Amino acid sequence: MDGVTITRIDHGSHGEYRAHVAGSDHVGLLSWVQRGGARVAEHTVVPPQIGGRGIAGELVKALIADAREQGFTIDPQCSYVAAQFARHPEWADLRAS
């Protein structure tokens, strides 16, 4: 997505993905905590000032890409992440049981 940069912050047992939008000080984020081999997606927040641009979706895509690359599963406790899993059956193998 043009004008949006996703950064990953990993503190081992928890972390977040941050979406920085060019020209804005507002930041979207998706937070997670580690439980066993799964990352529990807890919250996805996009401020209204940068909303409506697909930023939350980009945050989830970054989490999915990392899960594929790093080999962890995702427990989508955040309602937005859960809704994205429902829309993308091709991600079913990444859902923690």
C-alpha positions, 0 to 999 in steps of 0.5 A: 500500500502506497504511503504506509510503512509497517514496522514490527516490534518483537519483545519475545513474549509480546510485540506489535505491528505499527502502521505509519502513514506518510504525512500523519503522526497517527499510527495504527497498531496490532498487538500480540502476546506469545502463548506457547507456539502461537501469537495471540492477536489481542487488539487492532487499532487504527485512529479515525484520522487514518482510517478507511484506507485498509491499514488494519488489513495491512497490519494483519497481512504483516502478521500472516506473512511473519507466521508463514516465514517464522512458523508460528500460529495465530490465535485471533482473539481480536475481532478484526483479526478473527473476521479477516481469518473468516474472509481468508480460508487460505489462512486456516493452516495458521490458526491456532487450535 
